[in-house]
Amino acid sequence: MIEVKDLTFTYQKNQGIQNISFLVQPEESAVLLGSEGAGKTTILRTLMGFLKPERGYARLADTDSFRFSGKAHQNVGYLAQESAFFPQSKGTSYLRFCAAYKGVKDKNRIRELLGKFELDATDRISRMSLSERTKLGLVDALLADPQILILDEPTSGLEPAFLNRLVRYLKEEKQKGKCILMASSDFAFSRQLADFAILMKEGNIVSQVDIADLEKQQTRTYEIEFETEGQLRDFCQEDWPVANITRRKLSVTLSGSPARFLAALSKYSILTLSSKPASLEDLFAQYFRKETVL
């Protein structure tokens, strides 16, 4: 279990976190969502005992993470946003060192995780890509089979094709009783794994919301190119929020299921159709606009 109560830490110029409180239970996963500078990493560093809180407390498995950091860390796997590796070491040597330090007895554990994360760790760390270093950090975090996972931007540099594999693996870990807390600016990834989101802005929690409720607010913009200008004009007569109209192209921004919209498009000859989700900033704006109206 991860318990945070009234946690406060201030850097110079009053930057930091203020009165942060939340609880993540076993078999739950939560994500700290916010733009850069929102305070996500500061919360995780304070949770890990790297920063001394001015007020409040953070507990990992009922142990104060600063006063008794050694005990608190015994059952925690941590991925830093910028992991401090030994750059001239080979990845395999680094992982053997980490396994020995953490008391991992299973000699096959490193090989097992490298296979799951599709990582060749025989090269020097300094020569590894960002994706490979992120995978190396994930393997390190999972080596000792910890009950609590604290992951700072776990998708950093990862190729899209690998993300589904990572989601499946972390879901399996959660089902085994693990407690997962992530910090992320990637909602598309977070929505597949997290049970709830803690929305951060300027060092404060502005809302805590179920992922399903937040996802309902997310819009997606569709860009359509029609075969003829006449078809575009006919589509514009229908009741859709069209924008960015050119000769044969336009865009439509929708929330919720696109089924009715796609059915409407099926009546036309479409040359190209693409879509993209709203940015995290837009998602925040949509959510808080709804809350204000309510």
Buried (B, 14 or more C-beta within 10 A) or exposed (E): BBBBBEBBBBEEEEEBBBEBEBBBEBBBBBBBBBBEEBBBBBBBBBBBBBBEBEEBBBBBBEBBBBEBBEEBBBBBBBBBBEBEBEEEBBBBBBBBEBBEEBEBEEEEBBEEBBEBBEBEBEEBBEEBEEBBBBBBBBBBBBBBBBBBBBBBBBBBEBEEEBBEEBBEBBBEBBEEEBBBBBBBBBBEBBBBBBBBBBBBBBBBBBBEBEBEEBBEBBBBBBBBBBEEEEBBEEBEEEEBEBEEEEEBBBBBBBBEEBEEBEEBBEEBEBEEEEBEBBEBEBBBEBBBEEEEEE
